[in-house]
Amino acid sequence: MEALKYTVIKSDEQYKEYCHILEKLLESNNETAADEIDLLTLLIEKWDEENTSFYELNPVELLKSLMKENNLKAVDLGNILKLSKGTVSKILNCQKGLSKDTIRKLSAHFNMNQEAFNRPYKLNNKINQRFKNASLMNTRKPMKKNVTV
């Protein structure tokens, strides 16, 4: 019986090795390797889901770490999101929440699930401090069940 070429990832070393192999296969544009690419992608995604700490970070911390990892500056992020420098600055300084459109663009650009960016986090909003809970403006609000007109 022939040994399996790939197995479930159980270590960081194995993860890095599989990522390297996948990169080489993708660069080669070899059509016969489609099944191998699919299998490696599945194994790598499974490892990522189980071993990443992205969900421990608030969305802005996650965004900053992704920017650092991808060598992106605020100007680059503004171009990606089609936002002004001021708006990007407010987002990165937790003064402005992430809009639905921004979340969609971030998840598409970084190839991540939208849930990673669509979570509540505390805003540092000095303008609206007179309003109760103004710092949680991007959280989900409960809907009233009985609304009369």
SEZALUM-882970 format. One record per residue: chain; residue number from 1; residue in three letters; y, z negated, x negated of N, C-alpha, C in turn. Coordinates in nm, 3 decimals. Atoms other than C-alpha are relative to their C-alpha. Layout:
BEGIN
+-------+------+------+---------+---------+---------+---------+---------+---------+---------+---------+---------+
: chain : resi : resn :      nv :      nw :      nu :     cav :     caw :     cau :      cv :      cw :      cu :
+-------+------+------+---------+---------+---------+---------+---------+---------+---------+---------+---------+
:     A :  NUM :  ALA :       Y :       Z :       X :       Y :       Z :       X :       Y :       Z :       X :
...
+-------+------+------+---------+---------+---------+---------+---------+---------+---------+---------+---------+
REM end
This chain:
BEGIN
+-------+------+------+---------+---------+---------+---------+---------+---------+---------+---------+---------+
: chain : resi : resn :      nv :      nw :      nu :     cav :     caw :     cau :      cv :      cw :      cu :
+-------+------+------+---------+---------+---------+---------+---------+---------+---------+---------+---------+
:     A :    1 :  MET :  -0.118 :   0.000 :  -0.085 :   0.000 :   0.000 :   0.000 :   0.124 :   0.000 :  -0.089 :
:     A :    2 :  GLU :  -0.121 :  -0.016 :   0.080 :   0.340 :   0.101 :  -0.135 :   0.100 :  -0.112 :   0.031 :
:     A :    3 :  ALA :  -0.099 :   0.105 :  -0.019 :   0.602 :  -0.171 :  -0.189 :   0.127 :   0.059 :   0.061 :
:     A :    4 :  LEU :  -0.123 :  -0.044 :  -0.062 :   0.920 :  -0.148 :   0.015 :   0.109 :   0.019 :  -0.105 :
:     A :    5 :  LYS :  -0.107 :  -0.027 :   0.095 :   1.213 :   0.005 :  -0.169 :   0.116 :  -0.099 :   0.019 :
:     A :    6 :  TYR :  -0.108 :   0.095 :  -0.032 :   1.466 :  -0.223 :   0.007 :  -0.054 :  -0.110 :   0.090 :
:     A :    7 :  THR :   0.040 :   0.114 :  -0.083 :   1.420 :  -0.567 :   0.157 :   0.126 :  -0.069 :   0.051 :
:     A :    8 :  VAL :  -0.112 :   0.078 :  -0.050 :   1.640 :  -0.812 :   0.344 :   0.072 :  -0.065 :  -0.118 :
:     A :    9 :  ILE :  -0.079 :   0.055 :   0.111 :   1.922 :  -0.927 :   0.116 :  -0.005 :  -0.152 :   0.003 :
:     A :   10 :  LYS :   0.014 :   0.145 :   0.008 :   1.870 :  -1.282 :  -0.006 :   0.087 :  -0.064 :  -0.108 :
:     A :   11 :  SER :  -0.085 :   0.057 :   0.106 :   2.118 :  -1.322 :  -0.294 :   0.123 :   0.087 :  -0.021 :
:     A :   12 :  ASP :  -0.122 :  -0.076 :   0.031 :   2.464 :  -1.218 :  -0.410 :  -0.029 :   0.116 :  -0.094 :
:     A :   13 :  GLU :   0.035 :  -0.105 :   0.095 :   2.309 :  -1.019 :  -0.694 :  -0.061 :   0.120 :   0.072 :
:     A :   14 :  GLN :   0.065 :  -0.106 :  -0.076 :   2.091 :  -0.822 :  -0.455 :   0.104 :   0.073 :   0.088 :
:     A :   15 :  TYR :  -0.107 :  -0.058 :  -0.081 :   2.393 :  -0.767 :  -0.227 :   0.084 :   0.097 :  -0.082 :
:     A :   16 :  LYS :  -0.082 :  -0.085 :   0.088 :   2.603 :  -0.629 :  -0.515 :  -0.077 :   0.125 :  -0.043 :
:     A :   17 :  GLU :   0.083 :  -0.114 :   0.041 :   2.315 :  -0.408 :  -0.628 :  -0.009 :   0.103 :   0.113 :
:     A :   18 :  TYR :   0.011 :  -0.091 :  -0.114 :   2.270 :  -0.261 :  -0.278 :   0.134 :   0.069 :   0.028 :
:     A :   19 :  CYS :  -0.132 :  -0.061 :  -0.019 :   2.647 :  -0.204 :  -0.247 :   0.022 :   0.111 :  -0.102 :
:     A :   20 :  HIS :  -0.014 :  -0.099 :   0.107 :   2.644 :  -0.019 :  -0.579 :  -0.085 :   0.124 :   0.030 :
:     A :   21 :  ILE :   0.089 :  -0.113 :  -0.035 :   2.347 :   0.196 :  -0.472 :   0.059 :   0.080 :   0.115 :
:     A :   22 :  LEU :  -0.058 :  -0.066 :  -0.115 :   2.514 :   0.272 :  -0.140 :   0.121 :   0.085 :  -0.040 :
:     A :   23 :  GLU :  -0.116 :  -0.076 :   0.049 :   2.837 :   0.380 :  -0.314 :  -0.045 :   0.128 :  -0.069 :
:     A :   24 :  LYS :   0.050 :  -0.117 :   0.072 :   2.641 :   0.615 :  -0.541 :  -0.055 :   0.105 :   0.098 :
:     A :   25 :  LEU :   0.057 :  -0.093 :  -0.098 :   2.454 :   0.766 :  -0.244 :   0.110 :   0.069 :   0.080 :
:     A :   26 :  LEU :  -0.110 :  -0.059 :  -0.077 :   2.777 :   0.819 :  -0.050 :   0.078 :   0.100 :  -0.083 :
:     A :   27 :  GLU :  -0.072 :  -0.092 :   0.089 :   2.944 :   0.983 :  -0.350 :  -0.078 :   0.128 :  -0.027 :
:     A :   28 :  SER :   0.084 :  -0.116 :   0.032 :   2.649 :   1.218 :  -0.404 :  -0.003 :   0.104 :   0.112 :
:     A :   29 :  ASN :   0.004 :  -0.090 :  -0.116 :   2.679 :   1.373 :  -0.054 :  -0.138 :   0.062 :   0.019 :
:     A :   30 :  ASN :   0.138 :  -0.046 :  -0.012 :   2.301 :   1.406 :  -0.052 :  -0.045 :  -0.018 :   0.145 :
:     A :   31 :  GLU :   0.038 :   0.006 :  -0.141 :   2.195 :   1.492 :   0.304 :  -0.139 :  -0.060 :   0.021 :
:     A :   32 :  THR :   0.136 :   0.053 :  -0.014 :   1.834 :   1.388 :   0.241 :  -0.001 :  -0.153 :  -0.008 :
:     A :   33 :  ALA :  -0.006 :   0.146 :   0.015 :   1.950 :   1.031 :   0.174 :   0.060 :  -0.069 :   0.123 :
:     A :   34 :  ALA :  -0.063 :   0.056 :  -0.119 :   2.085 :   0.977 :   0.527 :  -0.071 :  -0.126 :   0.050 :
:     A :   35 :  ASP :   0.075 :   0.117 :  -0.045 :   1.806 :   0.736 :   0.626 :   0.018 :  -0.117 :  -0.095 :
:     A :   36 :  GLU :  -0.019 :   0.104 :   0.102 :   1.845 :   0.545 :   0.300 :   0.140 :  -0.061 :   0.014 :
:     A :   37 :  ILE :  -0.137 :   0.048 :  -0.019 :   2.222 :   0.519 :   0.358 :   0.009 :  -0.088 :   0.124 :
:     A :   38 :  ASP :   0.000 :   0.080 :  -0.124 :   2.167 :   0.395 :   0.714 :  -0.065 :  -0.135 :  -0.022 :
:     A :   39 :  LEU :   0.071 :   0.125 :   0.024 :   1.918 :   0.133 :   0.599 :   0.083 :  -0.095 :  -0.086 :
:     A :   40 :  LEU :  -0.083 :   0.084 :   0.087 :   2.141 :   0.006 :   0.317 :   0.122 :  -0.053 :   0.075 :
:     A :   41 :  THR :  -0.117 :   0.043 :  -0.079 :   2.441 :  -0.005 :   0.551 :  -0.038 :  -0.113 :   0.093 :
:     A :   42 :  LEU :   0.048 :   0.104 :  -0.092 :   2.242 :  -0.208 :   0.803 :  -0.026 :  -0.132 :  -0.073 :
:     A :   43 :  LEU :   0.030 :   0.121 :   0.078 :   2.119 :  -0.454 :   0.538 :   0.127 :  -0.066 :  -0.051 :
:     A :   44 :  ILE :  -0.127 :   0.054 :   0.052 :   2.467 :  -0.495 :   0.388 :   0.083 :  -0.062 :   0.111 :
:     A :   45 :  GLU :  -0.076 :   0.055 :  -0.113 :   2.633 :  -0.545 :   0.727 :  -0.061 :  -0.131 :   0.049 :
:     A :   46 :  LYS :   0.067 :   0.125 :  -0.042 :   2.373 :  -0.808 :   0.821 :   0.036 :  -0.113 :  -0.096 :
:     A :   47 :  TRP :  -0.037 :   0.101 :   0.100 :   2.442 :  -0.995 :   0.494 :   0.146 :  -0.042 :   0.020 :
:     A :   48 :  ASP :  -0.143 :   0.030 :  -0.019 :   2.819 :  -0.970 :   0.555 :   0.021 :  -0.092 :   0.120 :
:     A :   49 :  GLU :  -0.014 :   0.081 :  -0.121 :   2.787 :  -1.113 :   0.907 :  -0.043 :  -0.144 :  -0.024 :
:     A :   50 :  GLU :   0.055 :   0.133 :   0.020 :   2.582 :  -1.408 :   0.788 :   0.065 :  -0.078 :  -0.113 :
:     A :   51 :  ASN :  -0.047 :   0.068 :   0.120 :   2.759 :  -1.486 :   0.462 :   0.148 :   0.010 :  -0.029 :
:     A :   52 :  THR :  -0.143 :  -0.006 :   0.027 :   3.127 :  -1.409 :   0.493 :   0.072 :  -0.116 :   0.066 :
:     A :   53 :  SER :  -0.079 :   0.111 :  -0.053 :   3.384 :  -1.678 :   0.550 :   0.128 :   0.050 :   0.066 :
:     A :   54 :  PHE :  -0.119 :  -0.055 :  -0.061 :   3.635 :  -1.444 :   0.716 :   0.042 :  -0.078 :   0.123 :
:     A :   55 :  TYR :  -0.033 :   0.066 :  -0.125 :   3.613 :  -1.632 :   1.041 :   0.051 :  -0.142 :  -0.021 :
:     A :   56 :  GLU :  -0.057 :   0.130 :   0.030 :   3.714 :  -1.955 :   0.868 :   0.149 :   0.012 :  -0.029 :
:     A :   57 :  LEU :  -0.141 :  -0.023 :   0.030 :   4.050 :  -1.802 :   0.773 :   0.074 :   0.035 :   0.128 :
:     A :   58 :  ASN :  -0.076 :  -0.049 :  -0.114 :   4.329 :  -1.757 :   1.021 :   0.032 :   0.147 :  -0.026 :
:     A :   59 :  PRO :  -0.019 :  -0.145 :   0.017 :   4.417 :  -1.390 :   1.080 :   0.098 :   0.038 :  -0.111 :
:     A :   60 :  VAL :  -0.098 :  -0.034 :   0.104 :   4.719 :  -1.396 :   0.845 :  -0.059 :  -0.025 :  -0.138 :
:     A :   61 :  GLU :   0.067 :   0.026 :   0.128 :   4.521 :  -1.558 :   0.561 :  -0.102 :   0.109 :  -0.030 :
:     A :   62 :  LEU :   0.097 :  -0.109 :   0.015 :   4.249 :  -1.299 :   0.618 :   0.070 :   0.128 :  -0.043 :
:     A :   63 :  LEU :  -0.076 :  -0.120 :   0.033 :   4.505 :  -1.019 :   0.608 :   0.050 :  -0.005 :  -0.145 :
:     A :   64 :  LYS :  -0.049 :   0.014 :   0.138 :   4.656 :  -1.153 :   0.285 :  -0.113 :   0.018 :  -0.101 :
:     A :   65 :  SER :   0.112 :  -0.015 :   0.093 :   4.313 :  -1.176 :   0.121 :  -0.048 :   0.146 :  -0.007 :
:     A :   66 :  LEU :   0.037 :  -0.141 :  -0.001 :   4.229 :  -0.820 :   0.229 :   0.102 :   0.085 :  -0.076 :
:     A :   67 :  MET :  -0.104 :  -0.072 :   0.074 :   4.562 :  -0.699 :   0.093 :  -0.020 :  -0.018 :  -0.150 :
:     A :   68 :  LYS :   0.021 :   0.028 :   0.143 :   4.491 :  -0.867 :  -0.241 :  -0.122 :   0.076 :  -0.051 :
:     A :   69 :  GLU :   0.125 :  -0.066 :   0.038 :   4.136 :  -0.729 :  -0.252 :   0.018 :   0.152 :  -0.013 :
:     A :   70 :  ASN :  -0.021 :  -0.145 :  -0.001 :   4.261 :  -0.375 :  -0.179 :   0.128 :   0.041 :  -0.074 :
:     A :   71 :  ASN :  -0.124 :  -0.026 :   0.077 :   4.572 :  -0.402 :  -0.402 :   0.110 :   0.061 :   0.086 :
:     A :   72 :  LEU :  -0.104 :  -0.049 :  -0.090 :   4.807 :  -0.349 :  -0.108 :   0.121 :  -0.093 :  -0.006 :
:     A :   73 :  LYS :  -0.124 :   0.077 :  -0.008 :   5.169 :  -0.460 :  -0.098 :   0.050 :   0.004 :   0.143 :
:     A :   74 :  ALA :  -0.054 :   0.004 :  -0.136 :   5.373 :  -0.541 :   0.211 :   0.051 :   0.137 :   0.043 :
:     A :   75 :  VAL :  -0.050 :  -0.135 :  -0.030 :   5.531 :  -0.194 :   0.192 :  -0.116 :   0.090 :   0.042 :
:     A :   76 :  ASP :   0.118 :  -0.080 :  -0.034 :   5.185 :  -0.034 :   0.197 :  -0.051 :  -0.036 :   0.139 :
:     A :   77 :  LEU :   0.045 :   0.046 :  -0.130 :   5.087 :  -0.247 :   0.495 :   0.092 :   0.053 :   0.110 :
:     A :   78 :  GLY :  -0.096 :  -0.055 :  -0.096 :   5.405 :  -0.140 :   0.675 :  -0.026 :   0.146 :   0.030 :
:     A :   79 :  ASN :   0.032 :  -0.143 :  -0.019 :   5.314 :   0.225 :   0.621 :  -0.129 :   0.018 :   0.080 :
:     A :   80 :  ILE :   0.128 :  -0.008 :  -0.071 :   4.957 :   0.168 :   0.744 :   0.019 :  -0.032 :   0.147 :
:     A :   81 :  LEU :  -0.018 :   0.047 :  -0.137 :   5.071 :  -0.018 :   1.055 :   0.116 :   0.068 :   0.073 :
:     A :   82 :  LYS :  -0.120 :  -0.064 :  -0.053 :   5.386 :   0.193 :   1.105 :   0.097 :  -0.105 :   0.056 :
:     A :   83 :  LEU :  -0.092 :   0.108 :  -0.034 :   5.598 :  -0.125 :   1.113 :   0.107 :  -0.010 :  -0.107 :
:     A :   84 :  SER :  -0.109 :   0.019 :   0.096 :   5.927 :  -0.212 :   0.947 :  -0.036 :  -0.109 :  -0.101 :
:     A :   85 :  LYS :   0.022 :   0.103 :   0.102 :   5.941 :  -0.425 :   0.631 :   0.026 :  -0.138 :   0.058 :
:     A :   86 :  GLY :  -0.033 :   0.129 :  -0.061 :   6.102 :  -0.704 :   0.834 :  -0.111 :  -0.052 :   0.088 :
:     A :   87 :  THR :   0.110 :   0.041 :  -0.089 :   5.823 :  -0.710 :   1.091 :  -0.122 :  -0.040 :  -0.080 :
:     A :   88 :  VAL :   0.114 :   0.034 :   0.086 :   5.554 :  -0.709 :   0.822 :   0.025 :  -0.135 :  -0.067 :
:     A :   89 :  SER :  -0.034 :   0.127 :   0.063 :   5.735 :  -0.994 :   0.646 :  -0.017 :  -0.115 :   0.098 :
:     A :   90 :  LYS :   0.015 :   0.105 :  -0.102 :   5.748 :  -1.195 :   0.970 :  -0.147 :  -0.028 :   0.029 :
:     A :   91 :  ILE :   0.143 :   0.019 :  -0.024 :   5.376 :  -1.138 :   1.027 :  -0.063 :  -0.078 :  -0.114 :
:     A :   92 :  LEU :   0.060 :   0.064 :   0.117 :   5.284 :  -1.241 :   0.671 :   0.049 :  -0.143 :  -0.021 :
:     A :   93 :  ASN :  -0.053 :   0.136 :   0.010 :   5.502 :  -1.553 :   0.697 :  -0.026 :  -0.081 :   0.127 :
:     A :   94 :  CYS :   0.040 :   0.067 :  -0.124 :   5.346 :  -1.653 :   1.033 :   0.118 :  -0.027 :   0.092 :
:     A :   95 :  GLN :  -0.114 :   0.013 :  -0.090 :   5.675 :  -1.603 :   1.216 :  -0.016 :   0.091 :   0.122 :
:     A :   96 :  LYS :   0.025 :  -0.094 :  -0.110 :   5.541 :  -1.326 :   1.440 :  -0.150 :   0.020 :   0.013 :
:     A :   97 :  GLY :   0.142 :  -0.020 :  -0.025 :   5.202 :  -1.285 :   1.601 :  -0.041 :   0.146 :  -0.014 :
:     A :   98 :  LEU :   0.054 :  -0.136 :   0.010 :   4.978 :  -0.980 :   1.573 :  -0.012 :   0.059 :   0.139 :
:     A :   99 :  SER :   0.011 :  -0.067 :  -0.129 :   5.013 :  -0.736 :   1.862 :  -0.139 :   0.064 :   0.012 :
:     A :  100 :  LYS :   0.130 :  -0.066 :  -0.022 :   4.710 :  -0.565 :   2.017 :  -0.009 :   0.128 :  -0.082 :
:     A :  101 :  ASP :  -0.002 :  -0.125 :   0.076 :   4.812 :  -0.237 :   1.855 :  -0.018 :  -0.027 :  -0.149 :
:     A :  102 :  THR :   0.012 :   0.037 :   0.142 :   4.849 :  -0.403 :   1.513 :  -0.143 :  -0.042 :  -0.032 :
:     A :  103 :  ILE :   0.138 :   0.045 :   0.019 :   4.507 :  -0.568 :   1.550 :  -0.094 :   0.121 :  -0.005 :
:     A :  104 :  ARG :   0.083 :  -0.121 :  -0.001 :   4.350 :  -0.230 :   1.635 :   0.014 :   0.076 :  -0.132 :
:     A :  105 :  LYS :  -0.025 :  -0.075 :   0.124 :   4.512 :  -0.063 :   1.333 :  -0.059 :  -0.073 :  -0.121 :
:     A :  106 :  LEU :   0.056 :   0.077 :   0.112 :   4.411 :  -0.346 :   1.096 :  -0.152 :   0.011 :  -0.003 :
:     A :  107 :  SER :   0.147 :  -0.005 :  -0.004 :   4.050 :  -0.346 :   1.214 :  -0.051 :   0.139 :  -0.037 :
:     A :  108 :  ALA :   0.041 :  -0.136 :   0.036 :   4.030 :   0.032 :   1.181 :   0.019 :   0.025 :  -0.149 :
:     A :  109 :  HIS :  -0.027 :  -0.025 :   0.142 :   4.189 :   0.038 :   0.835 :  -0.097 :  -0.074 :  -0.091 :
:     A :  110 :  PHE :   0.088 :   0.081 :   0.084 :   3.978 :  -0.245 :   0.692 :  -0.146 :   0.007 :   0.044 :
:     A :  111 :  ASN :   0.136 :  -0.018 :  -0.052 :   3.669 :  -0.139 :   0.892 :  -0.064 :  -0.134 :   0.036 :
:     A :  112 :  MET :   0.046 :   0.132 :  -0.042 :   3.631 :  -0.481 :   1.051 :   0.004 :  -0.010 :   0.152 :
:     A :  113 :  ASN :  -0.002 :   0.028 :  -0.142 :   3.567 :  -0.617 :   1.397 :   0.138 :  -0.054 :   0.038 :
:     A :  114 :  GLN :  -0.132 :   0.046 :  -0.045 :   3.888 :  -0.678 :   1.596 :   0.005 :  -0.152 :   0.017 :
:     A :  115 :  GLU :   0.004 :   0.146 :  -0.019 :   3.776 :  -1.037 :   1.660 :   0.049 :  -0.075 :  -0.123 :
:     A :  116 :  ALA :  -0.045 :   0.066 :   0.123 :   3.855 :  -1.121 :   1.297 :   0.151 :  -0.022 :   0.002 :
:     A :  117 :  PHE :  -0.146 :   0.011 :  -0.005 :   4.227 :  -1.063 :   1.366 :   0.049 :  -0.054 :   0.134 :
:     A :  118 :  ASN :  -0.041 :   0.039 :  -0.135 :   4.234 :  -1.151 :   1.736 :  -0.041 :  -0.144 :   0.030 :
:     A :  119 :  ARG :   0.027 :   0.143 :  -0.020 :   4.221 :  -1.530 :   1.708 :   0.132 :  -0.076 :  -0.005 :
:     A :  120 :  PRO :  -0.125 :   0.076 :   0.001 :   4.487 :  -1.792 :   1.774 :   0.027 :  -0.065 :  -0.135 :
:     A :  121 :  TYR :  -0.044 :   0.071 :   0.120 :   4.685 :  -1.936 :   1.485 :   0.143 :  -0.047 :   0.023 :
:     A :  122 :  LYS :  -0.131 :   0.062 :  -0.020 :   4.997 :  -2.145 :   1.454 :   0.110 :   0.085 :  -0.063 :
:     A :  123 :  LEU :  -0.115 :  -0.074 :   0.049 :   5.327 :  -1.961 :   1.420 :   0.108 :  -0.096 :  -0.047 :
:     A :  124 :  ASN :  -0.114 :   0.076 :   0.050 :   5.622 :  -2.094 :   1.219 :   0.125 :   0.064 :   0.057 :
:     A :  125 :  ASN :  -0.108 :  -0.066 :  -0.068 :   5.880 :  -1.987 :   1.471 :   0.112 :  -0.098 :   0.030 :
:     A :  126 :  LYS :  -0.110 :   0.094 :  -0.016 :   6.207 :  -2.179 :   1.435 :   0.091 :   0.037 :   0.117 :
:     A :  127 :  ILE :  -0.088 :  -0.045 :  -0.107 :   6.391 :  -1.972 :   1.696 :  -0.040 :  -0.061 :   0.133 :
:     A :  128 :  ASN :   0.048 :   0.046 :  -0.130 :   6.173 :  -2.088 :   1.985 :  -0.050 :  -0.144 :  -0.001 :
:     A :  129 :  GLN :   0.050 :   0.137 :   0.006 :   6.124 :  -2.453 :   1.889 :   0.038 :  -0.080 :   0.124 :
:     A :  130 :  ARG :  -0.038 :   0.074 :  -0.119 :   6.300 :  -2.565 :   2.207 :  -0.101 :   0.016 :   0.113 :
:     A :  131 :  PHE :   0.102 :  -0.021 :  -0.102 :   6.010 :  -2.425 :   2.412 :  -0.129 :  -0.070 :  -0.040 :
:     A :  132 :  LYS :   0.127 :   0.067 :   0.026 :   5.694 :  -2.630 :   2.441 :  -0.106 :   0.104 :  -0.033 :
:     A :  133 :  ASN :   0.110 :  -0.087 :   0.043 :   5.402 :  -2.463 :   2.258 :   0.044 :   0.140 :  -0.042 :
:     A :  134 :  ALA :  -0.047 :  -0.132 :   0.043 :   5.620 :  -2.175 :   2.133 :  -0.073 :   0.047 :  -0.125 :
:     A :  135 :  SER :   0.069 :  -0.039 :   0.123 :   5.428 :  -2.183 :   1.806 :  -0.137 :   0.059 :   0.027 :
:     A :  136 :  LEU :   0.132 :  -0.055 :  -0.034 :   5.112 :  -2.079 :   1.989 :   0.014 :   0.119 :   0.094 :
:     A :  137 :  MET :  -0.031 :  -0.110 :  -0.091 :   5.258 :  -1.770 :   2.151 :  -0.107 :   0.107 :   0.005 :
:     A :  138 :  ASN :   0.101 :  -0.106 :  -0.001 :   4.965 :  -1.547 :   2.056 :  -0.137 :  -0.050 :   0.043 :
:     A :  139 :  THR :   0.129 :   0.051 :  -0.047 :   4.693 :  -1.762 :   2.212 :  -0.028 :   0.052 :   0.140 :
:     A :  140 :  ARG :   0.038 :  -0.044 :  -0.134 :   4.504 :  -1.674 :   2.526 :   0.047 :  -0.105 :   0.101 :
:     A :  141 :  LYS :  -0.050 :   0.088 :  -0.104 :   4.654 :  -1.820 :   2.840 :  -0.097 :   0.003 :   0.117 :
:     A :  142 :  PRO :   0.088 :   0.000 :  -0.117 :   4.442 :  -1.934 :   3.136 :   0.070 :   0.066 :   0.118 :
:     A :  143 :  MET :  -0.054 :  -0.067 :  -0.117 :   4.491 :  -1.725 :   3.448 :  -0.016 :  -0.090 :   0.121 :
:     A :  144 :  LYS :   0.010 :   0.075 :  -0.124 :   4.565 :  -1.890 :   3.780 :  -0.092 :   0.076 :   0.094 :
:     A :  145 :  LYS :   0.097 :  -0.065 :  -0.087 :   4.288 :  -1.823 :   4.027 :   0.061 :   0.041 :   0.134 :
:     A :  146 :  ASN :  -0.057 :  -0.028 :  -0.131 :   4.484 :  -1.842 :   4.352 :   0.148 :   0.031 :  -0.014 :
:     A :  147 :  VAL :  -0.139 :  -0.043 :   0.009 :   4.804 :  -1.643 :   4.337 :   0.040 :   0.051 :   0.137 :
:     A :  148 :  THR :  -0.048 :  -0.046 :  -0.130 :   4.998 :  -1.603 :   4.660 :   0.129 :   0.075 :  -0.017 :
:     A :  149 :  VAL :  -0.119 :  -0.084 :   0.009 :   5.265 :  -1.346 :   4.720 :   0.093 :  -0.030 :   0.113 :
+-------+------+------+---------+---------+---------+---------+---------+---------+---------+---------+---------+
REM end
